Amino acid sequence: MECGLIMSQQLILGKTGVTAASLLFTALSNDCRVGILNLLRNGPKNVGEIAGALKIEQTMASHNLTSQRFGKTIEYTLNRETVEPILRLADKHISKYAINLRTCKTLER
């Protein structure tokens, strides 16, 4: 079964599923992108608000984000159905298995 086989409540990914998951994790391995997603947890923002809050270029802020146009303004939103749970799960995992990362001076930039 290419899309996945459920066994004992475990999802076994097929080859394309593994590749798709790898692409997702690659996308989430970018500090800037995760920072933008985290910022959008507080609600929709336009590119200027994102760039200003994260001190990044506006072109970087708009890269690979879903947008909704309101007149001349593009507003970026977080997919709360799928992305929010991933961010919560990452936070839970770090809190349980890698709490030392929260205070690691090497990771501060």
Secondary structure, DSSP 4 states (H G I P E B T S, - for coil): -TT-EEETTEEE--HHHHHHHHHHHHHTT-HHHHHHHHHHTT--EEHHHHHHHHT--HHHHHTT--EEEETTEEEE---TTTHHHHHHHHHHHHHHH-GGGGG-GGG--
